[in-house]
Amino acid sequence: MKQILLVEDDNSIRKILSQKLTGEGFKIIESQTGDEGLSLALKNHPDLVILNLRLPKIEGLEVMRRLRRDRWGKAVPIVILTVLEVNEEILAEINTQQPSYYFVKSAWKIEDVIQKIKELLTAS
């Protein structure tokens, strides 16, 4: 069973995604903060990380930077979910960390996120 770490501070979004992904047969580890998410990722080595950019304690971009410095974390697929409309400078920084996919919350459907996660986990 593939394991996904879901790092999202919005309780309703986290709950919906967790329920949908569990229903698709994935094991979900949940976190509300960046520091806890980073710790869980490095401890559990999930098959995929879903990461919000705006998180308490440590911002999502910093979590992604730290994951990419780890031997395991260099290759783990990371899907970004954010409410932020990012400028070119932030987008360039995000791209240097090589996320697998990027969703702006105002423009995504849950089905699209689930489909992309399935594609990424099938490819890995």
FENRASUL-V191105 format. One line per field, one symbol per residue. burial: # if it has 16 or more other C-alpha atoms within 10 Angstrom, else .. Layout:
burial = ???
This chain:
burial = ..#######....#..##..#....#############.##...###########..########.##....#.########...........#..#######.#.......#...#..#....
